[in-house]
Amino acid sequence: MDQWLSVISEVGFPIIVTLYLLNRIENKLDTLNHSIQMLPTQLQKH
């Protein structure tokens, strides 16, 4: 049981950090994708 807790504590933190960073990157990529899709419309206005 102690071995499992040790493994979870050693591996759990990097997994949480990775998931957090992937979530942030995904949000930024969604915003970038939306901006790129709106670019032709914005260029036509000018």
C-alpha positions as CSV (number, residue, x, y, z in Angstrom):
1,M,0.0,0.0,0.0
2,D,2.8,2.4,0.8
3,Q,4.4,1.7,-2.5
4,W,1.3,2.7,-4.3
5,L,1.0,5.9,-2.4
6,S,4.6,6.7,-3.2
7,V,4.1,6.0,-6.9
8,I,0.9,8.2,-7.0
9,S,2.6,11.0,-5.2
10,E,5.6,10.9,-7.5
11,V,3.6,10.5,-10.8
12,G,0.5,12.4,-9.8
13,F,2.0,15.9,-9.7
14,P,3.6,15.8,-13.2
15,I,0.3,14.5,-14.6
16,I,-1.7,17.3,-13.0
17,V,0.8,19.9,-14.3
18,T,0.7,18.4,-17.8
19,L,-3.1,18.4,-17.9
20,Y,-3.2,22.0,-16.7
21,L,-0.7,23.1,-19.3
22,L,-2.5,21.2,-22.0
23,N,-5.8,22.9,-21.0
24,R,-4.2,26.3,-21.2
25,I,-2.6,25.6,-24.6
26,E,-6.0,24.3,-25.9
27,N,-7.7,27.5,-24.9
28,K,-5.1,29.6,-26.6
29,L,-5.3,27.4,-29.8
30,D,-9.1,27.8,-29.8
31,T,-8.6,31.6,-29.6
32,L,-6.0,31.6,-32.4
33,N,-8.2,29.4,-34.6
34,H,-11.1,31.8,-34.2
35,S,-8.9,34.7,-35.0
36,I,-7.6,33.1,-38.2
37,Q,-11.1,32.2,-39.3
38,M,-12.3,35.8,-38.8
39,L,-9.3,37.2,-40.6
40,P,-10.8,37.2,-44.1
41,T,-13.9,39.0,-42.8
42,Q,-11.8,41.6,-41.1
43,L,-9.7,42.1,-44.2
44,Q,-12.8,42.6,-46.4
45,K,-14.0,45.4,-44.1
46,H,-10.8,47.4,-44.6
